[in-house]
Amino acid sequence: MTGGTSPGTEAPGTGTTSVRGRLLAAASRLFYARGINATGIDAVIAEAGVAKQSLYNTFSSKEELTRAYVTARHEEWLELYRARVAQAECPRDRVLAVFDAYLDHASGAYEHGFRGCGLLNAAAEFPAGSPGREAVRRHKEQVQSLLAGHLAETGSADPELAEHLAFLLEGAMSRAGLEGRPDLLLSARRIAAGMLDARLYAGPDAHLDAHLDAR
């Protein structure tokens, strides 16, 4: 619970933007740690330290707050991704920057422990076909699209490889969340680097040979 104010009062000088930020930050902490359905509005208000009316002046419902949470997590990851891409020195590194951004997100300070991908956790609570679940799906599609775009920059415009890397990343994140071990994402990054190097630096028949070996 944030200090300095009681649930029924607001800090002096608090404006609409800061109230929204406090509510969203509180919801993000609680939704990630406890789950969305298990977190009531009163808990969010208490965690944010704002008046109850402030929540309804800012978000019309818990559903709207939840949508804002999903969007915020998406934007948070995109910021980390952009920072990693800016540091990358070549297309290969830009592919791996997607993995690095996941690592950065996983290493964030979650006071109640690492629980995997917050978006996938949220999607598991949303009904099929709901706007929230669709928003998570679009986010994951964007991640795969980013991988495909960076692969194209390497000269290997292979949608199948992009799909494999996306599956590797999401599978590793799910397993890391289950075991509470974000370091498992490092293993996924190493595997991805090996897949990239095999594709980029092998001879022209390497892909065909790998396909025949798989059969």
Buried (B, 14 or more C-beta within 10 A) or exposed (E): EBEEBEBEEBEEEBEEEEBBBBBBBBBBBBBBBBBBEEBEBEBBBBBBBBBBEBBEEBBEEBEEBBBBBBBBBBEBBBEBBEEBBEEBEEBBBBBBBBBBBBBBBBEEEBEEEBBBBBBBBBBEBBEEEBEBBBBBEEBBEBBBEBBBBBBBEBEBEBEEBBEBBBEBBBEBBBBBBEEEBBEBBBBBBEBBBEBBEEBBEEEEEEBEEEEEEEE
